[in-house]
Amino acid sequence: MIRNYAWYTPSGQFVAWSTLINTEVVTGGDLNPTNGTLISEGYTDGGPGESPVGAVVYKIYSHP
């Protein structure tokens, strides 16, 4: 089963429904917080036009 997550910016703006792998590929980010900048958070629930709800499952970071 492929699980889609609701992705939001750190300020809480909805970005997309997507899988973890697809989000990493599209953003060029990863799960490593060391010296990283938080660029998106994946929640178990929520959706377009809705606030993030549920649990944060993944945080994607960019690295300069």
N, CA, C and O atoms as CSV, one atom per row, in Angstrom:
chain,resi,resn,atom,element,x,y,z
A,1,MET,N,N,0.843,-1.194,0.000
A,1,MET,CA,C,0.000,0.000,0.000
A,1,MET,C,C,0.881,1.247,0.000
A,1,MET,O,O,1.800,1.364,0.810
A,2,ILE,N,N,0.599,2.169,-0.901
A,2,ILE,CA,C,1.317,3.440,-0.946
A,2,ILE,C,C,0.515,4.469,-0.157
A,2,ILE,O,O,-0.662,4.703,-0.429
A,3,ARG,N,N,1.170,5.074,0.817
A,3,ARG,CA,C,0.477,6.013,1.693
A,3,ARG,C,C,0.731,7.447,1.252
A,3,ARG,O,O,1.880,7.868,1.115
A,4,ASN,N,N,-0.338,8.186,1.032
A,4,ASN,CA,C,-0.221,9.608,0.735
A,4,ASN,C,C,-0.339,10.411,2.012
A,4,ASN,O,O,-1.109,10.065,2.908
A,5,TYR,N,N,0.423,11.475,2.090
A,5,TYR,CA,C,0.369,12.373,3.247
A,5,TYR,C,C,-0.033,13.757,2.779
A,5,TYR,O,O,0.174,14.122,1.621
A,6,ALA,N,N,-0.607,14.521,3.688
A,6,ALA,CA,C,-0.928,15.915,3.410
A,6,ALA,C,C,0.291,16.747,3.775
A,6,ALA,O,O,0.689,16.794,4.939
A,7,TRP,N,N,0.884,17.402,2.785
A,7,TRP,CA,C,2.112,18.166,3.008
A,7,TRP,C,C,1.806,19.641,3.171
A,7,TRP,O,O,1.027,20.223,2.417
A,8,TYR,N,N,2.438,20.233,4.174
A,8,TYR,CA,C,2.250,21.651,4.489
A,8,TYR,C,C,3.596,22.334,4.647
A,8,TYR,O,O,4.588,21.702,5.013
A,9,THR,N,N,3.622,23.640,4.368
A,9,THR,CA,C,4.808,24.438,4.637
A,9,THR,C,C,4.931,24.615,6.145
A,9,THR,O,O,3.970,24.356,6.869
A,10,PRO,N,N,6.101,25.055,6.643
A,10,PRO,CA,C,6.240,25.295,8.084
A,10,PRO,C,C,5.221,26.309,8.622
A,10,PRO,O,O,4.898,26.285,9.810
A,11,SER,N,N,4.713,27.197,7.761
A,11,SER,CA,C,3.725,28.182,8.215
A,11,SER,C,C,2.300,27.628,8.179
A,11,SER,O,O,1.354,28.331,8.532
A,12,GLY,N,N,2.143,26.365,7.752
A,12,GLY,CA,C,0.833,25.723,7.784
A,12,GLY,C,C,0.042,25.803,6.502
A,12,GLY,O,O,-1.139,25.455,6.498
A,13,GLN,N,N,0.646,26.249,5.403
A,13,GLN,CA,C,-0.046,26.316,4.124
A,13,GLN,C,C,-0.002,24.964,3.426
A,13,GLN,O,O,1.054,24.343,3.307
A,14,PHE,N,N,-1.173,24.519,2.966
A,14,PHE,CA,C,-1.245,23.231,2.279
A,14,PHE,C,C,-0.425,23.261,0.999
A,14,PHE,O,O,-0.496,24.223,0.234
A,15,VAL,N,N,0.357,22.204,0.764
A,15,VAL,CA,C,1.166,22.110,-0.440
A,15,VAL,C,C,0.574,21.075,-1.397
A,15,VAL,O,O,0.265,21.397,-2.544
A,16,ALA,N,N,0.418,19.845,-0.934
A,16,ALA,CA,C,-0.045,18.784,-1.829
A,16,ALA,C,C,-0.320,17.513,-1.057
A,16,ALA,O,O,0.133,17.340,0.075
A,17,TRP,N,N,-1.071,16.628,-1.690
A,17,TRP,CA,C,-1.141,15.237,-1.260
A,17,TRP,C,C,-0.032,14.519,-1.998
A,17,TRP,O,O,0.064,14.621,-3.221
A,18,SER,N,N,0.804,13.799,-1.282
A,18,SER,CA,C,1.900,13.118,-1.951
A,18,SER,C,C,2.477,12.044,-1.039
A,18,SER,O,O,2.218,12.024,0.165
A,19,THR,N,N,3.258,11.161,-1.630
A,19,THR,CA,C,3.998,10.173,-0.846
A,19,THR,C,C,5.280,10.818,-0.321
A,19,THR,O,O,5.669,11.892,-0.779
A,20,LEU,N,N,5.922,10.175,0.623
A,20,LEU,CA,C,7.197,10.663,1.145
A,20,LEU,C,C,8.251,10.698,0.044
A,20,LEU,O,O,8.943,11.702,-0.124
A,21,ILE,N,N,8.376,9.601,-0.710
A,21,ILE,CA,C,9.414,9.505,-1.735
A,21,ILE,C,C,9.224,10.576,-2.798
A,21,ILE,O,O,10.186,11.228,-3.203
A,22,ASN,N,N,7.991,10.762,-3.249
A,22,ASN,CA,C,7.734,11.768,-4.279
A,22,ASN,C,C,8.081,13.162,-3.768
A,22,ASN,O,O,8.627,13.975,-4.514
A,23,THR,N,N,7.774,13.443,-2.523
A,23,THR,CA,C,8.057,14.756,-1.951
A,23,THR,C,C,9.555,14.995,-1.845
A,23,THR,O,O,10.032,16.100,-2.102
A,24,GLU,N,N,10.294,13.962,-1.468
A,24,GLU,CA,C,11.750,14.098,-1.405
A,24,GLU,C,C,12.332,14.379,-2.784
A,24,GLU,O,O,13.225,15.215,-2.923
A,25,VAL,N,N,11.831,13.683,-3.806
A,25,VAL,CA,C,12.337,13.861,-5.167
A,25,VAL,C,C,12.013,15.260,-5.676
A,25,VAL,O,O,12.872,15.932,-6.248
A,26,VAL,N,N,10.774,15.697,-5.469
A,26,VAL,CA,C,10.335,16.997,-5.985
A,26,VAL,C,C,11.068,18.148,-5.295
A,26,VAL,O,O,11.456,19.114,-5.951
A,27,THR,N,N,11.262,18.051,-3.969
A,27,THR,CA,C,11.886,19.155,-3.238
A,27,THR,C,C,13.402,19.071,-3.230
A,27,THR,O,O,14.080,20.073,-3.003
A,28,GLY,N,N,13.936,17.882,-3.476
A,28,GLY,CA,C,15.372,17.687,-3.361
A,28,GLY,C,C,15.808,17.641,-1.907
A,28,GLY,O,O,16.999,17.728,-1.605
A,29,GLY,N,N,14.841,17.505,-1.007
A,29,GLY,CA,C,15.137,17.481,0.420
A,29,GLY,C,C,15.268,16.076,0.961
A,29,GLY,O,O,15.157,15.097,0.224
A,30,ASP,N,N,15.507,15.988,2.270
A,30,ASP,CA,C,15.603,14.690,2.932
A,30,ASP,C,C,15.124,14.808,4.375
A,30,ASP,O,O,14.626,15.853,4.792
A,31,LEU,N,N,15.282,13.719,5.131
A,31,LEU,CA,C,14.768,13.684,6.510
A,31,LEU,C,C,15.807,14.094,7.541
A,31,LEU,O,O,15.530,14.046,8.740
A,32,ASN,N,N,17.000,14.498,7.105
A,32,ASN,CA,C,18.085,14.826,8.020
A,32,ASN,C,C,17.994,16.284,8.492
A,32,ASN,O,O,18.162,17.199,7.685
A,33,PRO,N,N,17.730,16.512,9.796
A,33,PRO,CA,C,17.588,17.882,10.284
A,33,PRO,C,C,18.912,18.618,10.496
A,33,PRO,O,O,18.912,19.839,10.652
A,34,THR,N,N,20.045,17.896,10.504
A,34,THR,CA,C,21.336,18.503,10.797
A,34,THR,C,C,21.696,19.548,9.750
A,34,THR,O,O,21.828,19.231,8.569
A,35,ASN,N,N,21.854,20.795,10.185
A,35,ASN,CA,C,22.171,21.923,9.307
A,35,ASN,C,C,21.158,22.100,8.180
A,35,ASN,O,O,21.477,22.666,7.135
A,36,GLY,N,N,19.956,21.621,8.392
A,36,GLY,CA,C,18.930,21.724,7.360
A,36,GLY,C,C,17.919,22.813,7.667
A,36,GLY,O,O,17.809,23.282,8.800
A,37,THR,N,N,17.180,23.208,6.635
A,37,THR,CA,C,16.086,24.160,6.773
A,37,THR,C,C,14.787,23.408,6.535
A,37,THR,O,O,14.619,22.763,5.499
A,38,LEU,N,N,13.869,23.487,7.488
A,38,LEU,CA,C,12.589,22.797,7.356
A,38,LEU,C,C,11.800,23.396,6.200
A,38,LEU,O,O,11.533,24.598,6.184
A,39,ILE,N,N,11.426,22.560,5.231
A,39,ILE,CA,C,10.691,23.071,4.080
A,39,ILE,C,C,9.267,22.522,3.988
A,39,ILE,O,O,8.402,23.164,3.391
A,40,SER,N,N,9.010,21.355,4.565
A,40,SER,CA,C,7.637,20.863,4.579
A,40,SER,C,C,7.453,19.784,5.624
A,40,SER,O,O,8.398,19.116,6.045
A,41,GLU,N,N,6.192,19.637,6.029
A,41,GLU,CA,C,5.825,18.640,7.035
A,41,GLU,C,C,4.706,17.780,6.471
A,41,GLU,O,O,3.758,18.290,5.874
A,42,GLY,N,N,4.822,16.472,6.664
A,42,GLY,CA,C,3.798,15.557,6.194
A,42,GLY,C,C,2.923,15.096,7.345
A,42,GLY,O,O,3.416,14.572,8.344
A,43,TYR,N,N,1.620,15.295,7.198
A,43,TYR,CA,C,0.651,14.915,8.224
A,43,TYR,C,C,-0.158,13.708,7.774
A,43,TYR,O,O,-0.317,13.448,6.581
A,44,THR,N,N,-0.666,12.977,8.769
A,44,THR,CA,C,-1.475,11.806,8.464
A,44,THR,C,C,-2.862,12.178,7.967
A,44,THR,O,O,-3.538,11.348,7.359
A,45,ASP,N,N,-3.301,13.413,8.212
A,45,ASP,CA,C,-4.646,13.828,7.842
A,45,ASP,C,C,-4.632,15.265,7.363
A,45,ASP,O,O,-3.582,15.907,7.342
A,46,GLY,N,N,-5.796,15.774,6.979
A,46,GLY,CA,C,-5.876,17.131,6.460
A,46,GLY,C,C,-6.145,17.089,4.978
A,46,GLY,O,O,-6.417,16.025,4.423
A,47,GLY,N,N,-6.073,18.222,4.336
A,47,GLY,CA,C,-6.306,18.250,2.904
A,47,GLY,C,C,-6.367,19.664,2.380
A,47,GLY,O,O,-6.147,20.618,3.126
A,48,PRO,N,N,-6.665,19.806,1.097
A,48,PRO,CA,C,-6.714,21.132,0.497
A,48,PRO,C,C,-7.686,22.052,1.236
A,48,PRO,O,O,-8.845,21.700,1.454
A,49,GLY,N,N,-7.201,23.228,1.616
A,49,GLY,CA,C,-8.057,24.201,2.296
A,49,GLY,C,C,-8.295,23.911,3.756
A,49,GLY,O,O,-9.030,24.646,4.416
A,50,GLU,N,N,-7.700,22.869,4.277
A,50,GLU,CA,C,-7.879,22.521,5.682
A,50,GLU,C,C,-6.583,22.753,6.446
A,50,GLU,O,O,-5.490,22.716,5.880
A,51,SER,N,N,-6.731,22.990,7.734
A,51,SER,CA,C,-5.547,23.113,8.580
A,51,SER,C,C,-4.931,21.737,8.778
A,51,SER,O,O,-5.621,20.723,8.675
A,52,PRO,N,N,-3.621,21.701,9.066
A,52,PRO,CA,C,-3.003,20.403,9.366
A,52,PRO,C,C,-3.670,19.778,10.589
A,52,PRO,O,O,-3.842,20.435,11.615
A,53,VAL,N,N,-4.031,18.538,10.472
A,53,VAL,CA,C,-4.581,17.800,11.601
A,53,VAL,C,C,-3.895,16.449,11.659
A,53,VAL,O,O,-3.197,16.062,10.722
A,54,GLY,N,N,-4.087,15.745,12.733
A,54,GLY,CA,C,-3.423,14.459,12.866
A,54,GLY,C,C,-1.995,14.656,13.323
A,54,GLY,O,O,-1.642,15.713,13.846
A,55,ALA,N,N,-1.178,13.643,13.126
A,55,ALA,CA,C,0.197,13.665,13.614
A,55,ALA,C,C,1.168,14.014,12.494
A,55,ALA,O,O,0.984,13.608,11.347
A,56,VAL,N,N,2.208,14.778,12.845
A,56,VAL,CA,C,3.290,15.011,11.889
A,56,VAL,C,C,4.051,13.701,11.757
A,56,VAL,O,O,4.541,13.165,12.751
A,57,VAL,N,N,4.153,13.182,10.544
A,57,VAL,CA,C,4.811,11.914,10.319
A,57,VAL,C,C,6.239,12.132,9.840
A,57,VAL,O,O,7.166,11.451,10.279
A,58,TYR,N,N,6.404,13.099,8.925
A,58,TYR,CA,C,7.732,13.368,8.373
A,58,TYR,C,C,7.963,14.869,8.273
A,58,TYR,O,O,7.035,15.651,8.064
A,59,LYS,N,N,9.231,15.248,8.429
A,59,LYS,CA,C,9.646,16.633,8.177
A,59,LYS,C,C,10.755,16.581,7.139
A,59,LYS,O,O,11.737,15.853,7.288
A,60,ILE,N,N,10.576,17.375,6.073
A,60,ILE,CA,C,11.549,17.400,4.985
A,60,ILE,C,C,12.409,18.647,5.123
A,60,ILE,O,O,11.908,19.754,5.323
A,61,TYR,N,N,13.732,18.435,5.011
A,61,TYR,CA,C,14.677,19.542,5.141
A,61,TYR,C,C,15.475,19.726,3.865
A,61,TYR,O,O,15.797,18.759,3.175
A,62,SER,N,N,15.795,20.989,3.555
A,62,SER,CA,C,16.728,21.270,2.460
A,62,SER,C,C,18.088,21.564,3.055
A,62,SER,O,O,18.201,21.989,4.205
A,63,HIS,N,N,19.117,21.335,2.263
A,63,HIS,CA,C,20.476,21.573,2.710
A,63,HIS,C,C,21.204,22.413,1.680
A,63,HIS,O,O,21.259,22.060,0.501
A,64,PRO,N,N,21.768,23.537,2.135
A,64,PRO,CA,C,22.450,24.432,1.196
A,64,PRO,C,C,23.676,23.785,0.571
A,64,PRO,O,O,24.358,24.410,-0.241
